[in-house]
Amino acid sequence: MDPLIAATHADPYPYYAQLRAEGGLTFHPGLNLWLASSARAVAAVLAHPDCHVRPALEPVPKAIAGSLAGEVFGRLMRMNEGERQRCPRSVIEPGLQLFDPLEVEALVAARLIAPGAEGLQAAMFLGPVCVVAALLGFSPAQGRIISELTADFVACLSPLSTATQREAANAAAEQLGGYFMELLDDQMPRTALLSGICQRFAKASTDPQTLTANLIGLLSQTFEATAGLIGNSVLALKQQPALHRESIDIDDLLAEVQRFDPPVQNTRRFVSTSCEIEGVRLNAGDTVLVLLTSANRDPQLNDDPDRFLLERPNRRSFTFGAGHHQCPGQKLALSIASATVARILAVNPVLDTLKWNYRPSLNGRIPNFTE
């Protein structure tokens, strides 16, 4: 076991506990990186100004540098620091807090969800992107195409992507850019979300390409993270039949799943300047693998952390990040996931017959279901 394999291991949590016991911030010589495994270390790394989201000498991964997908990547607020992060975030984030949950429920309900594994997969991966696309003003037909293009684009963001996937991602980036340019050029009528974004954009010192890139980024963030949250919630219901009852509070279920078995297991930070964190000296150029899910299971963060408790008091989690790079769409993601899980349960799926494995990933824990 190593911390990269752990993300898709059947049960990585004893391994994470072992890492915490060895120290909150330790060096892994085999992977040549530091591991932040305790709640204290994870919080300290995420908050430290010298721990950046990309290495200074490689702002865009080499595999996609110079490509259309790489151009989008290089403008994403979540992959930048300073003004290149703050400015697009100030344009997009406020609207993600002001959506109408009833509208989200209606958009989810408008999509037919089949009870089998194929229907579940579509509800997990395509449905959430269709909801965000609709909130931005795309038609249902456009939303279906955009969700498929987003799936193609997201594939290039993984270090495990193939040349074929990267080529498809470039084509998807071009097409998604075209869809957003048309949407932004169309003055009327605009949805509340898009109208607010456009008003803030008009006052911001950002360029149209950065806005378009971050709208694509909003879709790509929705695609995998929300799919994993929905899928892992279904797994919790499958593995703990006592939870599968009519009176279950879906919001409580999601809140505990995102702490207990989250879709994002780790993230990385790159040391820009030599610094000291938790008594450990880090050098410029060092990489820190931030084990978010290990911190979630730290007894210093949550009491009795290895128990799945729907009504957990004072629940705390690093799944959506922390600090200035904390996920701005957490509230919307949870709302979409809640409405989707409720609709999945409404079609009364036979969970006992579902089989699954995890999508290949170095940081995500996202199930693929089959029958």
N, C-alpha and C positions, 0 to 999 in steps of 0.2 A: 504493500500500500504506500502511496505517496499522496500529497495534498492535491495533485491534479487528477489522479485516478479517483480519488475519494468523491469527487463531485457526482459521479454517476455510479458509484458502488452501491450495492444493495443496502448496506448499513454502515455508513462511514462514521457514525457518531462515537463509537468507542475509540476510534482512531483519533478523532478530534480531542476527546478527553485526554488521551495520552499526550498529545502535543501540548495541551494546556498544563499538564502536570510537569512537563519538561521546562516550562518557562513561557511567559507570555509573548516574548519576542526572541526567536531563536533562528540560527542560520542552518539552512539545508544545503550541505555541500553538493549533493547529487544534482540538485536543480539550480545551484548557484544563486539562491535568493533567500531573503529573510521571510520568516513566517510570523505573522501577527495572529495569535490564536486566542488570547484572552480578551475579555471585554475591555479591560484597561488599555491593553496594547492596541486593539482595533480602534478604540475611540481616539487614542493619542495620534495614531498614524493618520486617520481620516481628518483630524483637525489641524495637523501640522502644515504650516505654510510652505515648507520645503519638500513636501511629498506631493508630487504632481501626477496627473492622470496619464501623461505620456512622457516617454524619455525625451530629453532635450534634443538628442541627435536623430530621433526618429519620430517626428510628430505624426506621420502617417505610416502604417505598417508597410514594410518593403514590398510585400506581395501585391499591394494595390496602389502603391505610390505611382503617380503619373496617369492614373486611369480616371474615368468619370466617377466611379465609386469612391476612389481615393480623394477626389476633389470634395465630394459630399462629406466624407469622413473628416477631412481636415477643417471643415467649417462647423462641425457639431459642437454645441456648447459643452456637452459632457466630455469632450475630448480636448478641451482647451482650458486655459487659466486666464485670470485677469479680465480685462475688458472683453476679450473674445469669448469669454464664458458669461460674464455678467450682462452684457448688452442683449444678446438674443434671449437670454433667460428672462430678462425684464419685459420682453415683448410677449413671450409665450406663456410663462408661468401663471400670471394672474387669472387668465381665462380658465385654466385647469382647475381652479378652486371654486368657480362660480357656475358650474354646470348644474342642470336640473336632474336629480336622480330619477324622477318619474319619466323624463325623456329618455334617459339611458335604459330604463326598464322597458319602455315601449319599443325602442330600437332593437333590443335583444329579443323581445317577444315577437317582433315582426319576422324574425328568421326561424324557419322550421328546423327543429332539432330532432334528428332520427335517434331511436334508442340504442342502436348498435355502435360498435367501435368506430365505424366510418363517420357516423353522425357526431360522435363525441369529439373526434379529431377536428372536424370542421368547426364545431362550436368553440373549441379551444384556440385554434390558430387563426382561422379566417374571421370568425364572428367579431372578436374585439376590434380588429382593424376596421371592419365594416362599420362598427359603431362610431369610432373616432372619425372615419371618413365622412359619415353622415353628419356628425356634429360640426364638421368643417364646411359642409355644404355640398358634398358630392352626392349624386343620385345613387340609388341602390345598385343599379347596373354598373356604374363607375366604381362603387365600393367593392364589388366582387372582383373586378379587374385589379384594382389597387391593392387589395389584400393579397392576391397572387403575385403581383410585382414586388410587394414588400417581402414576401417569403423568399423570392429570388435575391433581393438586395441583402437581406439579413445574412444569407449564407456566406457572403464574402467577409463578414466581420469576424469570423472565427479563424484562428490560426490553422484549423483543420480543413479549411476550404480547399477545394481542388481547382485546377485551372478552368475546368468547365463551369464550375459554380461562379468563379470570379468573372468569367466572360458573360454569363447570364446576369450577374449583378450589375455590370456596366450597362447592359441594355436596359435593365430595370431602372437604374438611376436616371438614365436619359428619359425614359417614358414617364417616370414619376415626376421628374422636373417639368416635363411638358404639361402634365395634368395640373400641377400647382400653378404654373404660369398662367394657364387659362383661367383657373379659379380666381387668382388674385387680380387678373385683368377685368373680370366680370364684376362690375360695381354693384349691381342689384339683382335680386335681394341677397343679403348676406346673413348667415346665421349669427347668433349672439357671440359664439366663440370666435369666428373669423372676423367679425366686425371689430371686436375688442383688440384682436391681434393687429389688424390693419391700422387702427387708430394709434396704438402704441408704437407700431413700426414707423409711422409717419413722423413721430417725434424723436425716434432713436437714430443714433449714428451708426446704423448697420446697413449693409448692402443687400439688394434683393436676392443675390445668390446665397447669402448666409441665412436669410429668412427661409428660402425654399429648402435649403439643406436641413434646417432644424425642424421644418414641418415633416420632411421625410424621416428625420430622426425620431419625431414623435410617434410615427407609425411603426418604425422598427423597434423602438422600446416597448410599444404596446404588444407587438407580435409575440416575442418569446417570453418575456417576463409574465405577462398576463396568462398566456397559455400554460406556463408552468404552475402558476398559482391555481388555476382551475383544475389542471390535471392532478396536482398533488392533493387537492381537496377531495377529488373523486377517489384517489387512492386511500386517503384517510378513512373515507366512508366504507370502502371495500375491506380494508384491513381491520377496521373497528366497527363491526356491524351494529353495536349498541348505539353508535352515533346516528345511524340511518333510521330516523324516525320523523314523523310528521311535525313534531314540535321543535325540531332543531332550529337554532338561530344561526342562519347562514353567515351573518356577519361575525359572530363569535367563532364559527368554524374557520373562516378565512383568516381571522386575526391570529388564531393559534397555529394554523398551518404555515403562515408566512414566518412565524417564529420557529416552529418545531421542525419543519421539513421544507425549507424555502426553495423557490425556483432559482435564485441566484446564490450560489454557495460561496463564491469568492470574487474579489476584484483585485486590481493591482495598483500600486503606487510606485513612482519612480523618484528617487532622491535627487533633487536638483543641486543642493548644496550640503556639504557635510554638516551633520547635526547629531544631537543626542535625543533619543526617545526611550523613555522607561529605563534610563540608566545604560542604554546600549548605544555605542558610537556607530553611526551609519555614515558611509562615504558617498560623495557625489557619484552618481551612476549606478548605485545599488538599486535593486528591485525588491519591493516588499509585496508578498502575496498576503492579502488581507482576508482572513478566513471569517467572513461575516457569520456564517452559520455556526461555527465553533463558538464565537462570542455569544450568540443567542442561547447556547446551551451552557454557558458559564454560570455556576451557582452564585457568583458575585453579581450577576445581572438579574437572574430570575430564580426564585426559590423552586426547589424540586424540578429542575429544568428538563429532565428526561421523561417526565409525565406529560401526556397530552391532556390539557385541561381547558375545556371550553370557557369556563368562568374563571379564568386566571386573574387574580388581583395584580394590579400594577405591572401588567405585561410590558416588557421592553424588548426591542428588536433592532438589529442593524440591517435587516434585509433590504430596506429602501435607502441605505446609506446614511450619512450624517455629514454635518458641516455644509459648506457652500456647494458641494456636489450632491447633496441629498436629492433623491428623485423628486422632481416637481409634480409628477403625475400620480403620486401614490393614492390620493383620494379618488381620482377617476378610475385608476386601475382596480381598486378594491370594489368600486361601485359596479363596474362592468363585470368583474369576476363574480360578485354576489348575485347579480341578476342572471348570469349565465348558469351558475351552479343550480340556482332555484329552478330554471327552465329545464335543465338536464334531469333533475329529480322529478319534475312534473311529468316527463315522458316515461317515468318508471323503468329505468334501464335495469337489466339483470347484471348487477355488478359481479356476481360470483363467477360468471363465465369470461369476464374480461382478462386478458393477458397483457403484459406490458414489458417494455424495456426502456431504457433511457436514451434519448438522442445523444449521439456522440458530441461531447463538449468537454472543455477544460474548466468551465466555471458554472455551467447551468445544469439544473436537475429537472429535466422536462420529460415526462413520460410520453411514449408512443403506445397507443392502445391497439390491440388486435383481438380477434375472437378465436 
